[in-house]
Amino acid sequence: MRVLWILGVLAATAASTADAAEWRYCYGADRPGHRFYLSAPFRTSEPMIRIELDFQRRLIAEGLGEIHTGCPRAADKAGILALMREAERFNREEGNRLFALDWPEAEPVASR
């Protein structure tokens, strides 16, 4: 009986972790170079600091150096897509060139 109770708690914990996942995208702003880098939208429950560090590592690996980054969040995919459209619009108006990055790669951050 105790084993069933433990399995039930584990299942409930897994379900609540999945429910806690948020939609995000990450960006890198190279203001002096007038470039704005965008990731694909993704769903994750990873801490923001880990996501941002992973994204910064990717930018450095691409030879872009350490530029200002962020990973905004939204409750759903529609919300994150709206945030991305607004960021794209703003950066175009500011004269920045937009670049899409294939990140996260095939394996989302949340599954690492």
MMTF fields as JSON, N, C-alpha, C and O atoms, coordinates in Angstrom:
{
  "mmtfVersion": "1.0.0",
  "mmtfProducer": "UNKNOWN",
  "numBonds": 447,
  "numAtoms": 448,
  "numGroups": 112,
  "numChains": 1,
  "numModels": 1,
  "chainsPerModel": [1],
  "groupsPerChain": [112],
  "chainIdList": ["A"],
  "bondAtomList": [4, 2, 8, 6, 12, 10, 16, 14, 20, 18, 24, 22, 28, 26, 32, 30, 36, 34, 40, 38, 44, 42, 48, 46, 52, 50, 56, 54, 60, 58, 64, 62, 68, 66, 72, 70, 76, 74, 80, 78, 84, 82, 88, 86, 92, 90, 96, 94, 100, 98, 104, 102, 108, 106, 112, 110, 116, 114, 120, 118, 124, 122, 128, 126, 132, 130, 136, 134, 140, 138, 144, 142, 148, 146, 152, 150, 156, 154, 160, 158, 164, 162, 168, 166, 172, 170, 176, 174, 180, 178, 184, 182, 188, 186, 192, 190, 196, 194, 200, 198, 204, 202, 208, 206, 212, 210, 216, 214, 220, 218, 224, 222, 228, 226, 232, 230, 236, 234, 240, 238, 244, 242, 248, 246, 252, 250, 256, 254, 260, 258, 264, 262, 268, 266, 272, 270, 276, 274, 280, 278, 284, 282, 288, 286, 292, 290, 296, 294, 300, 298, 304, 302, 308, 306, 312, 310, 316, 314, 320, 318, 324, 322, 328, 326, 332, 330, 336, 334, 340, 338, 344, 342, 348, 346, 352, 350, 356, 354, 360, 358, 364, 362, 368, 366, 372, 370, 376, 374, 380, 378, 384, 382, 388, 386, 392, 390, 396, 394, 400, 398, 404, 402, 408, 406, 412, 410, 416, 414, 420, 418, 424, 422, 428, 426, 432, 430, 436, 434, 440, 438, 444, 442],
  "bondOrderList": [1, 1, 1, 1, 1, 1, 1, 1, 1, 1, 1, 1, 1, 1, 1, 1, 1, 1, 1, 1, 1, 1, 1, 1, 1, 1, 1, 1, 1, 1, 1, 1, 1, 1, 1, 1, 1, 1, 1, 1, 1, 1, 1, 1, 1, 1, 1, 1, 1, 1, 1, 1, 1, 1, 1, 1, 1, 1, 1, 1, 1, 1, 1, 1, 1, 1, 1, 1, 1, 1, 1, 1, 1, 1, 1, 1, 1, 1, 1, 1, 1, 1, 1, 1, 1, 1, 1, 1, 1, 1, 1, 1, 1, 1, 1, 1, 1, 1, 1, 1, 1, 1, 1, 1, 1, 1, 1, 1, 1, 1, 1],
  "groupList": [{"groupName": "MET", "atomNameList": ["N", "CA", "C", "O"], "elementList": ["N", "C", "C", "O"], "formalChargeList": [0, 0, 0, 0], "bondAtomList": [1, 0, 2, 1, 3, 2], "bondOrderList": [1, 1, 2], "singleLetterCode": "M", "chemCompType": "L-PEPTIDE LINKING"}, {"groupName": "ARG", "atomNameList": ["N", "CA", "C", "O"], "elementList": ["N", "C", "C", "O"], "formalChargeList": [0, 0, 0, 0], "bondAtomList": [1, 0, 2, 1, 3, 2], "bondOrderList": [1, 1, 2], "singleLetterCode": "R", "chemCompType": "L-PEPTIDE LINKING"}, {"groupName": "VAL", "atomNameList": ["N", "CA", "C", "O"], "elementList": ["N", "C", "C", "O"], "formalChargeList": [0, 0, 0, 0], "bondAtomList": [1, 0, 2, 1, 3, 2], "bondOrderList": [1, 1, 2], "singleLetterCode": "V", "chemCompType": "L-PEPTIDE LINKING"}, {"groupName": "LEU", "atomNameList": ["N", "CA", "C", "O"], "elementList": ["N", "C", "C", "O"], "formalChargeList": [0, 0, 0, 0], "bondAtomList": [1, 0, 2, 1, 3, 2], "bondOrderList": [1, 1, 2], "singleLetterCode": "L", "chemCompType": "L-PEPTIDE LINKING"}, {"groupName": "TRP", "atomNameList": ["N", "CA", "C", "O"], "elementList": ["N", "C", "C", "O"], "formalChargeList": [0, 0, 0, 0], "bondAtomList": [1, 0, 2, 1, 3, 2], "bondOrderList": [1, 1, 2], "singleLetterCode": "W", "chemCompType": "L-PEPTIDE LINKING"}, {"groupName": "ILE", "atomNameList": ["N", "CA", "C", "O"], "elementList": ["N", "C", "C", "O"], "formalChargeList": [0, 0, 0, 0], "bondAtomList": [1, 0, 2, 1, 3, 2], "bondOrderList": [1, 1, 2], "singleLetterCode": "I", "chemCompType": "L-PEPTIDE LINKING"}, {"groupName": "GLY", "atomNameList": ["N", "CA", "C", "O"], "elementList": ["N", "C", "C", "O"], "formalChargeList": [0, 0, 0, 0], "bondAtomList": [1, 0, 2, 1, 3, 2], "bondOrderList": [1, 1, 2], "singleLetterCode": "G", "chemCompType": "PEPTIDE LINKING"}, {"groupName": "ALA", "atomNameList": ["N", "CA", "C", "O"], "elementList": ["N", "C", "C", "O"], "formalChargeList": [0, 0, 0, 0], "bondAtomList": [1, 0, 2, 1, 3, 2], "bondOrderList": [1, 1, 2], "singleLetterCode": "A", "chemCompType": "L-PEPTIDE LINKING"}, {"groupName": "THR", "atomNameList": ["N", "CA", "C", "O"], "elementList": ["N", "C", "C", "O"], "formalChargeList": [0, 0, 0, 0], "bondAtomList": [1, 0, 2, 1, 3, 2], "bondOrderList": [1, 1, 2], "singleLetterCode": "T", "chemCompType": "L-PEPTIDE LINKING"}, {"groupName": "SER", "atomNameList": ["N", "CA", "C", "O"], "elementList": ["N", "C", "C", "O"], "formalChargeList": [0, 0, 0, 0], "bondAtomList": [1, 0, 2, 1, 3, 2], "bondOrderList": [1, 1, 2], "singleLetterCode": "S", "chemCompType": "L-PEPTIDE LINKING"}, {"groupName": "ASP", "atomNameList": ["N", "CA", "C", "O"], "elementList": ["N", "C", "C", "O"], "formalChargeList": [0, 0, 0, 0], "bondAtomList": [1, 0, 2, 1, 3, 2], "bondOrderList": [1, 1, 2], "singleLetterCode": "D", "chemCompType": "L-PEPTIDE LINKING"}, {"groupName": "GLU", "atomNameList": ["N", "CA", "C", "O"], "elementList": ["N", "C", "C", "O"], "formalChargeList": [0, 0, 0, 0], "bondAtomList": [1, 0, 2, 1, 3, 2], "bondOrderList": [1, 1, 2], "singleLetterCode": "E", "chemCompType": "L-PEPTIDE LINKING"}, {"groupName": "TYR", "atomNameList": ["N", "CA", "C", "O"], "elementList": ["N", "C", "C", "O"], "formalChargeList": [0, 0, 0, 0], "bondAtomList": [1, 0, 2, 1, 3, 2], "bondOrderList": [1, 1, 2], "singleLetterCode": "Y", "chemCompType": "L-PEPTIDE LINKING"}, {"groupName": "CYS", "atomNameList": ["N", "CA", "C", "O"], "elementList": ["N", "C", "C", "O"], "formalChargeList": [0, 0, 0, 0], "bondAtomList": [1, 0, 2, 1, 3, 2], "bondOrderList": [1, 1, 2], "singleLetterCode": "C", "chemCompType": "L-PEPTIDE LINKING"}, {"groupName": "PRO", "atomNameList": ["N", "CA", "C", "O"], "elementList": ["N", "C", "C", "O"], "formalChargeList": [0, 0, 0, 0], "bondAtomList": [1, 0, 2, 1, 3, 2], "bondOrderList": [1, 1, 2], "singleLetterCode": "P", "chemCompType": "L-PEPTIDE LINKING"}, {"groupName": "HIS", "atomNameList": ["N", "CA", "C", "O"], "elementList": ["N", "C", "C", "O"], "formalChargeList": [0, 0, 0, 0], "bondAtomList": [1, 0, 2, 1, 3, 2], "bondOrderList": [1, 1, 2], "singleLetterCode": "H", "chemCompType": "L-PEPTIDE LINKING"}, {"groupName": "PHE", "atomNameList": ["N", "CA", "C", "O"], "elementList": ["N", "C", "C", "O"], "formalChargeList": [0, 0, 0, 0], "bondAtomList": [1, 0, 2, 1, 3, 2], "bondOrderList": [1, 1, 2], "singleLetterCode": "F", "chemCompType": "L-PEPTIDE LINKING"}, {"groupName": "GLN", "atomNameList": ["N", "CA", "C", "O"], "elementList": ["N", "C", "C", "O"], "formalChargeList": [0, 0, 0, 0], "bondAtomList": [1, 0, 2, 1, 3, 2], "bondOrderList": [1, 1, 2], "singleLetterCode": "Q", "chemCompType": "L-PEPTIDE LINKING"}, {"groupName": "LYS", "atomNameList": ["N", "CA", "C", "O"], "elementList": ["N", "C", "C", "O"], "formalChargeList": [0, 0, 0, 0], "bondAtomList": [1, 0, 2, 1, 3, 2], "bondOrderList": [1, 1, 2], "singleLetterCode": "K", "chemCompType": "L-PEPTIDE LINKING"}, {"groupName": "ASN", "atomNameList": ["N", "CA", "C", "O"], "elementList": ["N", "C", "C", "O"], "formalChargeList": [0, 0, 0, 0], "bondAtomList": [1, 0, 2, 1, 3, 2], "bondOrderList": [1, 1, 2], "singleLetterCode": "N", "chemCompType": "L-PEPTIDE LINKING"}],
  "groupTypeList": [0, 1, 2, 3, 4, 5, 3, 6, 2, 3, 7, 7, 8, 7, 7, 9, 8, 7, 10, 7, 7, 11, 4, 1, 12, 13, 12, 6, 7, 10, 1, 14, 6, 15, 1, 16, 12, 3, 9, 7, 14, 16, 1, 8, 9, 11, 14, 0, 5, 1, 5, 11, 3, 10, 16, 17, 1, 1, 3, 5, 7, 11, 6, 3, 6, 11, 5, 15, 8, 6, 13, 14, 1, 7, 7, 10, 18, 7, 6, 5, 3, 7, 3, 0, 1, 11, 7, 11, 1, 16, 19, 1, 11, 11, 6, 19, 1, 3, 16, 7, 3, 10, 4, 14, 11, 7, 11, 14, 2, 7, 9, 1],
  "groupIdList": [1, 2, 3, 4, 5, 6, 7, 8, 9, 10, 11, 12, 13, 14, 15, 16, 17, 18, 19, 20, 21, 22, 23, 24, 25, 26, 27, 28, 29, 30, 31, 32, 33, 34, 35, 36, 37, 38, 39, 40, 41, 42, 43, 44, 45, 46, 47, 48, 49, 50, 51, 52, 53, 54, 55, 56, 57, 58, 59, 60, 61, 62, 63, 64, 65, 66, 67, 68, 69, 70, 71, 72, 73, 74, 75, 76, 77, 78, 79, 80, 81, 82, 83, 84, 85, 86, 87, 88, 89, 90, 91, 92, 93, 94, 95, 96, 97, 98, 99, 100, 101, 102, 103, 104, 105, 106, 107, 108, 109, 110, 111, 112],
  "secStructList": [7, 2, 2, 2, 2, 2, 2, 2, 2, 2, 2, 2, 2, 2, 2, 2, 2, 2, 2, 6, 7, 3, 3, 3, 7, 7, 3, 3, 3, 3, 6, 6, 6, 6, 3, 3, 3, 3, 7, 7, 7, 3, 3, 3, 7, 1, 7, 2, 2, 2, 2, 2, 2, 2, 2, 2, 2, 2, 2, 2, 2, 6, 6, 7, 7, 1, 7, 3, 3, 3, 7, 7, 3, 3, 1, 1, 2, 2, 2, 2, 2, 2, 2, 2, 2, 2, 2, 2, 2, 2, 2, 2, 2, 6, 6, 7, 3, 3, 3, 3, 7, 7, 7, 1, 7, 1, 1, 7, 4, 4, 4, 7],
  "xCoordList": [0.823, 0.0, 0.868, 0.58, 1.939, 2.836, 3.483, 3.673, 3.82, 4.421, 3.453, 3.873, 2.177, 1.182, 1.081, 0.933, 1.161, 1.09, 2.292, 2.138, 3.486, 4.697, 4.601, 4.958, 4.123, 3.95, 2.96, 3.161, 1.906, 0.92, 1.522, 1.247, 2.342, 3.003, 3.955, 3.996, 4.71, 5.632, 4.899, 5.341, 3.794, 3.004, 2.441, 2.448, 1.958, 1.412, 2.506, 2.276, 3.692, 4.81, 5.211, 5.462, 5.276, 5.629, 4.596, 4.948, 3.325, 2.265, 2.34, 2.146, 2.619, 2.68, 3.904, 3.855, 5.003, 6.182, 5.882, 6.273, 5.195, 4.822, 3.875, 3.979, 2.95, 2.024, 2.748, 2.294, 3.88, 4.615, 5.454, 6.034, 5.534, 6.334, 5.761, 4.547, 6.671, 6.276, 6.816, 7.747, 6.227, 6.736, 7.746, 7.529, 8.845, 9.919, 10.515, 10.315, 11.23, 12.171, 13.342, 13.189, 14.49, 15.642, 16.098, 15.924, 16.684, 17.206, 18.595, 18.974, 19.327, 20.62, 20.625, 20.367, 20.916, 20.91, 22.335, 22.987, 22.801, 24.113, 23.856, 23.759, 23.748, 23.383, 24.42, 24.043, 25.731, 26.7, 26.68, 26.875, 26.445, 26.416, 25.06, 24.907, 24.059, 22.681, 22.146, 21.56, 22.366, 21.871, 21.025, 21.308, 19.98, 19.09, 18.872, 18.353, 19.272, 19.201, 18.026, 17.822, 17.254, 16.084, 16.184, 16.585, 15.811, 15.701, 14.309, 13.454, 14.103, 12.755, 11.997, 12.623, 10.671, 9.914, 10.01, 10.082, 10.01, 10.093, 9.395, 9.204, 9.027, 8.359, 9.344, 9.995, 9.461, 10.422, 9.983, 9.184, 10.519, 10.331, 11.681, 11.77, 12.736, 14.078, 14.143, 13.415, 15.008, 15.189, 15.717, 16.507, 15.275, 15.644, 17.161, 17.69, 17.862, 19.308, 19.998, 20.949, 19.535, 20.132, 19.864, 20.747, 18.648, 18.289, 19.14, 19.694, 19.243, 20.009, 21.49, 22.124, 22.045, 23.455, 23.68, 24.678, 22.754, 22.855, 22.821, 23.585, 21.932, 21.807, 23.061, 23.552, 23.585, 24.81, 25.969, 26.769, 26.057, 27.111, 26.983, 27.983, 25.762, 25.533, 26.001, 26.648, 25.68, 26.095, 27.62, 28.192, 28.264, 29.726, 30.317, 31.298, 29.714, 30.183, 30.033, 30.814, 29.034, 28.824, 29.778, 29.775, 30.596, 31.544, 30.943, 31.509, 29.797, 29.121, 29.554, 29.156, 30.352, 30.802, 29.711, 28.648, 30.001, 29.032, 28.17, 28.615, 26.942, 26.01, 24.839, 24.654, 24.056, 22.916, 21.899, 21.489, 21.5, 20.532, 19.369, 19.444, 18.314, 17.144, 16.289, 16.394, 15.43, 14.544, 13.151, 12.772, 12.383, 11.029, 10.155, 10.423, 9.116, 8.221, 6.77, 6.412, 5.951, 4.503, 3.829, 4.462, 2.564, 1.812, 1.513, 1.343, 1.448, 1.096, 1.853, 2.512, 1.741, 2.479, 2.023, 2.847, 0.732, 0.229, 0.837, 1.181, 0.967, 1.548, 3.008, 3.443, 3.769, 5.199, 5.396, 6.309, 4.547, 4.637, 4.317, 4.93, 3.359, 3.028, 4.219, 4.53, 4.88, 6.063, 7.173, 7.854, 7.356, 8.387, 8.085, 8.984, 6.829, 6.449, 6.726, 7.212, 6.416, 6.654, 8.15, 8.56, 8.965, 10.417, 10.954, 11.816, 10.448, 10.868, 10.496, 11.315, 9.259, 8.793, 9.658, 10.12, 9.872, 10.657, 12.073, 12.58, 12.704, 14.084, 14.193, 15.171, 13.216, 13.218, 13.127, 13.846, 12.227, 12.073, 13.352, 13.635, 14.121, 15.383, 16.532, 17.652, 16.255, 17.272, 18.164, 19.237, 17.736, 18.525, 18.162, 17.011, 19.168, 18.917, 18.545, 19.119, 17.584, 17.111, 17.741, 17.879, 18.119, 18.704, 18.023, 17.956, 17.521, 16.917, 18.006, 18.775, 18.063, 19.022, 18.292, 17.195, 18.896, 18.332, 18.684, 19.595, 17.942, 18.167, 16.832, 16.052, 16.514, 17.343, 17.363, 16.437, 18.444, 18.599, 17.507, 16.511, 17.691, 16.681, 16.23, 15.08, 17.138, 16.792, 16.492, 17.408, 15.233, 14.878, 15.606, 15.992, 15.78, 16.448, 15.791, 16.484, 14.475, 13.745, 14.043, 13.844, 14.518, 14.745, 16.195, 16.53, 17.05, 18.461, 18.649, 19.772],
  "yCoordList": [-1.196, 0.0, 1.262, 2.23, 1.229, 2.383, 2.651, 3.808, 1.593, 1.748, 2.463, 3.329, 2.122, 2.79, 4.269, 5.112, 4.586, 5.981, 6.757, 7.869, 6.164, 6.82, 7.02, 8.083, 6.007, 6.143, 7.253, 8.001, 7.362, 8.423, 9.807, 10.729, 9.949, 11.232, 11.568, 12.709, 10.595, 10.831, 11.23, 12.131, 10.577, 10.916, 12.329, 13.077, 12.693, 14.043, 15.092, 16.16, 14.792, 15.728, 15.911, 17.036, 14.843, 14.931, 15.745, 16.558, 15.532, 16.278, 17.758, 18.595, 18.104, 19.517, 20.185, 21.371, 19.452, 20.008, 20.311, 21.362, 19.403, 19.641, 20.828, 21.626, 20.95, 22.074, 23.391, 24.437, 23.356, 24.568, 25.063, 26.146, 24.312, 24.728, 26.006, 26.205, 26.87, 28.138, 28.2, 27.48, 29.055, 29.289, 30.413, 31.41, 30.259, 31.258, 31.362, 30.492, 32.418, 32.544, 33.321, 33.998, 33.24, 33.999, 34.939, 34.669, 36.047, 37.011, 37.454, 37.368, 37.92, 38.546, 39.871, 39.925, 40.937, 42.274, 42.802, 43.066, 42.951, 43.535, 44.97, 45.257, 45.853, 47.245, 47.95, 48.586, 47.858, 48.538, 48.006, 48.766, 46.706, 46.102, 46.17, 45.725, 46.725, 46.826, 45.477, 45.356, 44.45, 43.105, 42.617, 42.91, 41.866, 41.298, 39.832, 39.507, 38.95, 37.506, 36.928, 37.256, 36.064, 35.429, 33.922, 33.369, 33.255, 31.8, 31.423, 32.282, 30.146, 29.638, 29.664, 29.637, 29.715, 29.608, 28.173, 27.225, 28.025, 26.69, 26.683, 27.717, 25.488, 25.303, 24.638, 23.659, 25.163, 24.632, 24.905, 25.803, 24.118, 24.361, 24.603, 24.655, 24.751, 25.015, 26.423, 27.314, 26.63, 27.974, 28.947, 28.572, 30.182, 31.183, 31.343, 31.493, 31.314, 31.519, 30.443, 30.738, 29.213, 28.132, 28.326, 28.123, 28.717, 28.932, 30.054, 29.915, 31.168, 32.3, 31.959, 32.359, 31.226, 30.824, 29.911, 30.052, 28.971, 28.098, 28.923, 28.669, 29.906, 30.743, 31.596, 31.736, 32.166, 32.956, 32.111, 32.569, 30.863, 29.958, 29.737, 29.69, 29.604, 29.403, 30.618, 30.471, 31.807, 33.022, 33.136, 33.509, 32.822, 32.863, 31.829, 32.106, 30.626, 29.573, 30.002, 29.583, 30.833, 31.344, 32.49, 33.004, 32.891, 33.977, 35.357, 36.348, 35.429, 36.713, 37.464, 38.613, 36.85, 37.504, 37.566, 36.961, 38.307, 38.449, 39.673, 40.81, 39.424, 40.507, 40.398, 39.367, 41.453, 41.467, 40.4, 40.338, 39.571, 38.51, 38.553, 39.155, 37.902, 37.73, 36.618, 36.256, 36.074, 34.991, 35.249, 34.668, 36.131, 36.431, 35.191, 34.205, 35.242, 34.098, 34.517, 35.687, 33.517, 33.707, 32.409, 31.354, 32.493, 31.322, 30.341, 29.147, 30.846, 29.953, 30.359, 31.398, 29.519, 29.75, 31.033, 31.776, 31.296, 32.525, 33.75, 34.721, 33.707, 34.825, 35.05, 36.189, 33.962, 34.127, 34.579, 35.352, 34.103, 34.559, 36.049, 36.761, 36.519, 37.954, 38.768, 39.825, 38.285, 38.981, 39.016, 40.031, 37.924, 37.867, 38.848, 39.534, 38.91, 39.853, 41.293, 42.104, 41.601, 42.956, 43.265, 44.37, 42.309, 42.505, 42.707, 43.556, 41.931, 42.08, 43.461, 44.132, 43.881, 45.19, 46.305, 47.182, 46.27, 47.301, 47.368, 48.454, 46.22, 46.211, 46.666, 47.318, 46.34, 46.86, 48.387, 49.07, 48.908, 50.36, 51.031, 52.168, 50.346, 50.873, 50.709, 51.146, 50.084, 49.911, 48.701, 48.62, 47.767, 46.555, 45.474, 45.354, 44.69, 43.533, 42.357, 42.181, 41.55, 40.397, 39.115, 38.918, 38.247, 36.956, 35.875, 35.977, 34.844, 33.704, 32.671, 32.306, 32.21, 31.174, 29.862, 29.831, 28.799, 27.464, 27.023, 26.225, 27.562, 27.262, 27.327, 28.227, 26.48, 25.332, 24.324, 24.245, 23.557, 22.569, 21.511, 21.722, 20.388, 19.336, 18.907, 18.511, 18.986, 18.587, 19.839, 20.601, 20.067, 21.269, 21.333, 20.308, 22.538, 22.762, 21.943, 21.387, 21.863, 21.197, 19.714, 19.116, 19.106, 17.664, 17.305, 16.123, 18.284, 18.015, 17.636, 17.375],
  "zCoordList": [0.0, 0.0, 0.0, -0.704, 0.806, 0.876, -0.492, -0.867, -1.234, -2.551, -3.489, -4.256, -3.445, -4.282, -3.922, -4.806, -2.638, -2.199, -2.754, -3.259, -2.657, -3.161, -4.671, -5.178, -5.391, -6.842, -7.171, -8.128, -6.394, -6.603, -6.399, -7.167, -5.365, -5.106, -6.245, -6.704, -6.697, -7.813, -9.082, -9.795, -9.371, -10.558, -10.449, -11.427, -9.277, -9.076, -9.219, -9.787, -8.709, -8.823, -10.272, -10.703, -11.023, -12.446, -13.207, -14.062, -12.9, -13.58, -13.244, -14.126, -11.986, -11.626, -12.232, -12.556, -12.393, -13.051, -14.513, -15.021, -15.188, -16.587, -16.692, -17.624, -15.74, -15.759, -15.519, -15.983, -14.793, -14.466, -15.64, -15.557, -16.716, -17.866, -18.454, -18.503, -18.901, -19.49, -20.911, -21.272, -21.69, -23.041, -22.974, -22.284, -23.684, -23.712, -25.11, -25.958, -25.323, -26.422, -25.845, -24.828, -26.463, -25.997, -27.092, -28.28, -26.671, -27.623, -27.204, -26.036, -28.169, -27.939, -28.671, -29.874, -27.95, -28.541, -28.644, -27.633, -29.857, -30.134, -30.575, -31.768, -29.613, -29.919, -30.795, -31.779, -30.468, -31.337, -32.781, -33.729, -32.936, -34.272, -34.934, -36.071, -34.239, -34.753, -35.216, -36.292, -34.365, -34.663, -33.498, -32.336, -33.832, -32.82, -33.165, -34.233, -32.254, -32.475, -31.699, -30.531, -32.357, -31.74, -31.826, -32.851, -30.726, -30.755, -31.238, -31.453, -31.402, -31.653, -30.323, -29.263, -30.358, -29.102, -28.583, -29.365, -27.271, -26.679, -25.325, -24.685, -24.922, -23.636, -22.682, -23.047, -21.456, -20.499, -19.063, -18.796, -18.164, -16.736, -16.062, -14.836, -16.878, -16.352, -15.757, -16.197, -14.763, -14.196, -15.252, -16.118, -15.167, -16.156, -16.248, -17.349, -15.136, -15.165, -16.0, -16.725, -15.906, -16.701, -18.188, -19.021, -18.508, -19.912, -20.498, -21.589, -19.771, -20.278, -20.421, -21.398, -19.46, -19.573, -20.775, -21.483, -21.01, -22.186, -23.473, -24.405, -23.512, -24.703, -24.89, -26.01, -23.801, -23.899, -24.406, -25.221, -23.916, -24.402, -25.903, -26.618, -26.37, -27.807, -28.599, -29.636, -28.122, -28.822, -28.858, -29.883, -27.761, -27.703, -28.659, -29.349, -28.698, -29.612, -31.072, -31.927, -31.355, -32.719, -33.049, -34.168, -32.069, -32.292, -32.111, -32.572, -31.441, -31.284, -30.036, -29.844, -29.193, -27.974, -26.936, -27.075, -25.901, -24.817, -25.098, -24.946, -25.505, -25.778, -24.813, -24.167, -24.718, -23.798, -24.209, -25.368, -23.257, -23.551, -22.569, -21.498, -22.97, -22.12, -22.674, -23.846, -21.809, -22.229, -21.664, -20.647, -22.33, -21.851, -21.802, -22.489, -20.993, -20.844, -21.015, -20.882, -21.313, -21.429, -21.014, -20.977, -20.707, -20.252, -21.373, -21.129, -22.614, -23.718, -24.977, -25.021, -25.992, -27.236, -27.921, -28.452, -27.913, -28.535, -27.866, -28.539, -26.563, -25.826, -26.174, -26.349, -26.275, -26.578, -28.02, -28.307, -28.932, -30.323, -30.433, -31.229, -29.636, -29.629, -29.113, -29.663, -28.069, -27.539, -28.583, -28.732, -29.299, -30.328, -31.465, -31.951, -31.882, -32.952, -32.517, -33.306, -31.262, -30.76, -30.718, -31.074, -30.291, -30.268, -31.681, -31.906, -32.626, -34.018, -34.549, -35.176, -34.294, -34.757, -34.174, -34.903, -32.875, -32.199, -32.769, -33.052, -32.936, -33.427, -34.867, -35.233, -35.692, -37.066, -37.056, -37.785, -36.213, -36.116, -35.629, -36.007, -34.802, -34.28, -35.275, -35.011, -36.41, -37.436, -37.242, -37.839, -36.421, -36.185, -37.194, -37.614, -37.575, -38.433, -37.544, -36.469, -37.99, -37.216, -37.741, -38.949, -36.807, -37.143, -36.31, -35.085, -36.977, -36.279, -35.995, -36.885, -34.761, -34.379, -34.171, -33.613, -34.614, -34.402, -32.976, -32.756, -32.034, -30.621, -29.887, -30.199, -28.972, -28.622, -29.757, -30.565, -29.795, -30.856, -30.731, -30.04, -31.392, -31.421, -30.033, -29.843, -29.061, -27.7, -26.881, -26.574, -26.522, -25.771, -24.424, -23.861, -23.929, -22.654, -21.552, -20.7, -21.555, -20.478, -20.377, -19.32, -21.46, -21.413, -21.122, -21.056, -20.949, -20.65, -19.206, -18.777]
}
